[in-house]
């Protein structure tokens, strides 16, 4: 594969192997610090460059608007070209040749192992939260709860989720994702394991146990964002987020599909025990096989570490305010419209996510009169679609950026698909007369929704790398408030009007308005939070 450098006047090969020019004449530049090309006829303006063993050169300089293709392999690494603005001189541009791993190296790298563990943690996170969406049906029948009260019980998770994101994000920025994620998984697994005891003790104990699950899970996404920012260069972050969020959605699938089976074998509380114990098994692997940053990992190869360091674009100010014990600048963060763009997007994402997650089993059970197992399976299919489309969206997003599309435009494209698509699909859902058709519309809505993860979610790292944890916490807090309103509001809305359709249409309209707001105010560039707007 060749990478074209159009209109480049110099190429810097710092600490690289010797270039060899292939064209009308082969020139080995082992002893030359600089190779110059005079202006050439159009037919000779494209030369191929192969990096091979030998002494390095300082730079290749091209007079005129000549183009070159760079190709070759160094220690099984394929080359790619990225622009280095900081090394430009007046009248010329420069390109830095960096090493890009091929797919086999990427998939077997330590950073992919880290994101795979993050995906498993997020899968457990969602499985532990979604199990109540299935258990609420038999619990409501056995205890005579109304739909509005069932909504309150389900929202108890969100009461805890409201508390921890900002504090958790601050802790993540200070101590790193490994430690905070370990504590989070340990606490939510314990609370899930103890839920059967709490439910048999009292309603208050049940609500407290679910709230504790929410408190612990509030740190999961900030930890994921922090780990991805530290372990993955910008050109790989979309794929990394896609992998992690695929696990997040597969947790919904596992929770919704396994819960009825486990309930039939071990009673209503069977899933809580199994998923709680699974969290402790994950914790043992996490503590022994990962680190908060690549330079602390004992098993990472030298080439992978050098690649990550070379490609990382981090600020020297990252974590500086926390090391000195400073307080996050909440006022300055909130003074910028790009902050509000991600907050509004996250709020709408949480509204739609929790309404669909919490109410779809009841929706299929009450509207289409299917049994609990069928209702859970119809509700699980869309999350399978989301896990698949999330990785496709991540691959496409990285591809757009590598081919020159600006980060701002890429994020807006992803966010538009992720919100406008679900808005239109939910309108289609209200017309469905059969459960299969309804599940198809819901699958389309949830599948397209995954594109928003490559919009607002990864955008947090770009606009505020030094504050990404606390900013993510702020977004999650706003999103949790929206989720509480949506989850509880659905119950009251359905109880008063006797139909889900109106609330689904309201959610569709909110999706469309949120997409418009994000496209107006979002940016993919780093925002200066040192000054107020």
N, C-alpha and C positions, 0 to 999 in steps of 0.2 A: 504494500500500500504506500502511495506517495503522498506527501503533504506539500502543497504548493505555497511558495512565498512570493506573492506578487508585489512588485514595486518596492522591493527591499534593497537598500544600498549597502547594508553590512550585516554579517552574521557572526555572532560571537560564540566561539567554541571554548568556553572556559573549562579547563580540566577535562577535556574530551580527548578521544582518540583521533588519529590522523584522518583527515578527509582525503578522499581520492576522487578526482574529477573524471567522469566518464563522458565522453562526447567525441568530437572529431579528434581530439588528442587526449591521451591519458596523462595526467599530471599527478605525481605523488608529492605531497607537500610536507613531507616529514621534517624538512629543515627550514621551512618558511613560516615566519610568524603571520604573514599576510599574503593572500592571493588576490590579485586584482584582475578584473575583467574589463576590457574596454567596451565601448558600445558595440553591440553586435547586430547583424541583420536580424530581422524578425524570425527567420527560420532557425537561427542559432541561439535565440534568447532563452531557451529552456535547457538547462543542464541537469544531470542527475548527480547526486552527491551520495557517496557511500562512506560511512564511518567504519574504519577498520583498524586493526592493531598497528601501532607505530607511535611516533611522537606527536604530541598535540600541537595545534596551531593557535595563534591568538585570534585571528579574525579573517573572514573572507569578505572582500569589498567588491561591490559591483557598480561600475559607472553606468549611469543611465537607468532605464526601467527594466532591467533584466529580471527574470524569474528563475527560481530553481526548485527542483523537487528533492526532498530529503527522504531517504529510505535506509533500510539496513537493520541489522540486529547486533546489539552488544550484550553479551551475557544473557541471551534469550530475551532481551528487552527490545521492543519495537520503538522506533523513534517517533516523536511528534514535535511540532514546532509551536512555541507560544511566544507572544510578543512581550518584550521587557521594556516598558516605557522609561524606567529609571535610568537605563543605559543609553538613551538616545542623545545624540549630539545635534547641534543645529544643522539643518539641511539633510539629515539622514534619519532613517529608522533602523532599529536593530531587532534581531530575533534571537532568542536564546533556545538552543537545542536541548531539550530535556528528554529523559528516558520515560517512556510510557509502557507499562507492563502489558503483556498480552492477556487474553481471557483466562488461560490456564493458570498463569501466575496470580492473576487477580483473585480467582475463585479459591485458590489454596493459600492465600496470604493470611497473615495473622490478623489483619484488620477486618477481613471478611469473617474470620472466626469470632471476633469480638461482636460484629454486628449480628451474626447468627445467634449469639447468646442474648443480645438485646432483643432480637425478634422472639426468642423463646420466653423471655421475661414479660414482654408485652402480650404474648399469647396467654400466659398465665394471668396477667393483669385483667384482660378482658373476660377470660373464662370465669374468674372469680366474681366479676361484677355481673355478668350476664346470667349466671345460674339463678339469681333471684327473679329474673324476667320469666323463667319457666316455673320456678317453685311458687311464684305468686298466685298462679291459677289454682292449684289444689289448696294452698293456704287460705286464699280468699273464700273458697267454697266451704272449707271446714270450719272457718271462724266467722263466716257471715260478713266479710268486709265488702263495702260498696266499692265501685270503680274509683270514686274520688279518694277514698281512704287507701285503696291499693296504690294509687299514685303517690300518696304521702309516704307509705312504707317504702316504695321503690326509690323515692327521692332522698331517703335517709342516707344513702351512699353519698349523694351529692352534698349533703350538709358537711360531711367530713372533707370531701374533695374541695370544698370552698375554702377551707382553712389553710391547707398546706402548700399550694403551688408557689406562692411568693416566697415564703420562708424556705421551702425546698429548693427553689431556683437559686436563692442566695447561697444556701449551703453547697449546692452543686458547683457554683462558680468559685467558691472558696476551697472546698475539699476534693472536688473531682467527682465524676460520675460513678466510679466503682464503689466507693464507700457508701454514698447516699443511696444508690440503687440496692445495695445489699441490705441495708436497714429497711428500706421500703418493702422489698419482697418478703423479708422475715416477718414484718409486722402485719402485712395484709394476708399472708399465708396463715399466721396464727389466728387472726380475727376470723378468717373464713373457716378454719378448722373448728373454732369455738362457736360458730353460729348455731349449730343444732342445740347445744347446751343453752345458749342465750334464748332461742325461740321457745324452748320448753320452760324456761324460768319465768319470763315475763315479756310483754310487748316492749317495755322500755329497754330491757336488756337486748332484745333483737335489734331495735333501732340503734342502740349504742354500738353493737358489733358491726352493723353495716356502715355506720358512720366512721368507725375505726378503719374499715377497709378503704373508705374514701380518703381518709387522712393519709394513709400509707401510699395509696396509688397516685396521689397528687404529685409525687416526685418522679414518677416513671418517665413521662415525656421530657421534662427538663433534663433528666439524666441521659436519655437517648440523644437529645440534641447536643448536649455537651460532649458526649463520647464521639459522636459522628464528627463534630467540628475539630476535635483533637486528633482523631485517627485518620480522617479522610481529607485529601486535597479537594479544592472547590470543584474540579472537573469530575469527581466521583461521588460527591455528596448526594446528588439526586438519587443515584442507584442505591446508595447506602440507606437513605431514608425510605426508599421503596422496599428494600428488603426488610427493614425493621418494621415498617407499617404493615407489610404483608403478614408478618407474625401477629401484629395487633389485630388484624381482621380475622385471621385464622383462629384466634382465640374465641371470637364470637361463634365461628362455625363449630369448633370443638365443644364450647359450652352449650350451645343450643342443641346440637345433635346428640351429645353424650348424656346430657342431663336427664332426659326422659328415660333412657336406657338404664342409667345408674339408679334412678328413682324406682324403676320397676323391680330392680334387684335388691337395693338396699334401703328403700323407703325414701321419703321426701328429702331427707338430709344426706343421702349417700353422696351426691356430687360435691357437697361442701367439704366432706372429709377427704375425698380423693384429691380434689384440686388443692386443698390446703397442704397435704403431705407432698404433693408434687413440687410446690414452691420451695420446700426445704431441700429437696434433692437438687433442684436447680442451683440453690445457694451454695452448696458444696463445690460444684463445678466452677461457678463464677469466682469464688474467692481464691481458688487455686490456679485458675487458668487465664485470668485477665489482669489488666492494669489500667489505671486512669488515663495514661498517656503512653504513646509508643516507645519513648525513650526509657521508660521504666519496665518495659516488658522483657523478661529474661530470655525468651525464645525467638524474638524477632530477628530476622536476618539483617546484616549490615546494609545490603542493597535496598531492602524495603524501607528501613529507617531513613536512609539517605534520600530515597525517593519522596517519602512523606515530608521530610524537613524541607527539601528543595521546593516542593510544590505548595506547601502550606503558605497561606497569606494571612498571617495573624498579626495583630497589633502588639507592639512592645508594651502597651498599656494593659493588656489582658490581665485581669485579676489584681491589678495594682491597688485598686481602691479597697479590696477585701483583705489583702495582705496587711494593709495598714489599719484595718479595722473600720474603714469608712462605711457610711450608709449609702445605699444605692440612690442615685439622683432621680427620684420618682418624678419630681416636678419637671425636670428637663426632658425626661423620657416622654412624658405626656404632653409636652409642648409641641411635639412634631407630628404632622399629619401622617407620615408613614407608620408611626406607632399606632395611631388610631385605625389605619387601614388593616393592620394585622390583628388588632384587638376585635374590630367589628367582624372580620372574616372568621376568627376563631370562635367568636360568640355564635355566629350563625352555624358554623360547623358543629359546635356542641349541641345547639338546639336540635338540629336535624338528626345528629348521631344518637342522642339519648332518647328522643321521641321514637325513632325507628327501633332502636335497641330494646327499649322498655315496653313498648306497646304493640309491636307487631305480632307476637304470639297471641295476645288477647284479641287483636284485630282479626286475625285469621280465624280464631276460635269463635268469636261472636258474630262476625259478618258472614263468614262462609260456612260456619257450623262444622268445622273439621275437629277431630279429637286433638288432645294435647300433643301427642307425638307428631302428628301431621302438621299441626300449627308450628311447632318448633322447627321442623324440617323445612317448611315453606319459608320460615323466617331466616334460616341458616344459609339458604342458597345465595341470596344477595351478597352476604359477606364473603363467600367463596369467590364470587366475581370480583369483589373489591380487592382481595388479596392478589389476584392475578393481574388486574388492570393497574394496580399500584406499581408493580415492578415495571410493566410496559411504560407507564407514564414516566417513571424515573429514568429509564433507558433513553426515552425520547427527549426528555428535558436535557440530559447531559449531552446528547447528540446535537441538539439545537445550539447549545452554548459552544461546543467544540467547532461547529461550522460557522460561527461568527455572529449568531443572533445575540443581541444584548441580553444581559441577565434580567433587566427590568421587563423587556418584552416577553422573555421566556416565562417569567413568573406570572405575568398577566394572562398569557395564553393558557397556562395550566390552571390558574384560578378561574378563568372564565368557563373552561370546560367543566371544572369541578363544581361550579355553582349553577350555571345556566342549564347544564345537562340535567342535574337532579330536579331543578325547578320545573322543567318541561315534563320530565318523567313522572313526577308526583301528580301533575295535572292528569296525565294518562292513567295513573293508578286509580283516580276517583271514578273512572269510567268502566273499570274492570268488573265483569259479572261472574267470572270463574276464578277459583284460587290459583290455578296455573297461570292465567293471564295476569292476575295481580302480582304473583311472584316474579313474573317476567318484567313487568314495569318496575317493580321494586329493585330487581337485580340491575336493571339499567341505571336507575337513580343512584344506587349505592356504588355500583361499579364506576360511574363517571365521577362520583364524589371523591374517589381516591386521587384524582388529578389535583385536587386542592392541596394535598399534602406537599406537592411540588410547587405550590404557590405560597400561601401564607406561612406554612410550617417551616420550610427551609429558609424563607425570607428573613426569619428572626436572626439567623446566623449572619446574614449579609448586612443588614442595616445596623446591627449593634453586636459585633462579635465579642466585645468585652463585657456586655451586659446581657448576653443571650439567655442565660439561666433565669435571671430575675425578670427579664421582659417576657419570657415564656411563662413564668409564674403569674405575672400580671394578666396575660392573655387567658390562661387557664382559669383564673379567678373570675374574670368577666364571662368566660364561656360557661363556667359552672352556674353562675347566676342565671344566665340564659337557659341552661339545661333544666334548672329547677323550675323556672317559670313554664318551660315547655312541657316537662314531664307531669307536673302537678296540674297545669292548665289543661292538658289533654283530658285528664280524668274528669275535671269539672265541666269542661266543654261538652264531652260526650254524655255526661250524666244530665246536663241541662237540655241539650238539643237532641240527644238520642242518636247521634251520627258522628262518625269519624271524618266524613268527607269535608266538612267546613274547615276543620283544623288542618287537614292535609293541604287544602288550597291555600290557607294562610301561610303555611310553611313554604309552599312553592313560591309565593309572592315575595316572602322575605329573602329567599335564595337569590332571586333576580335582582332585588334592590341591593343586596350585599355585594353581588358581583360588580354592579355599577360603581359602588363606593370604592371598592378596591382598585378598579381600573383607573379611577380618577386620581387617587392619592398615593398609591403604592410606588415603591422604587426598589430596584435591585442593587443600588449603590449604598455604600456606607454613609450613614447619617451622622452629622456632627452634633453630638449631644452636650458639648462643652458650652454651647451658647443656647439661649432660649430663642424661640421663634419670634 
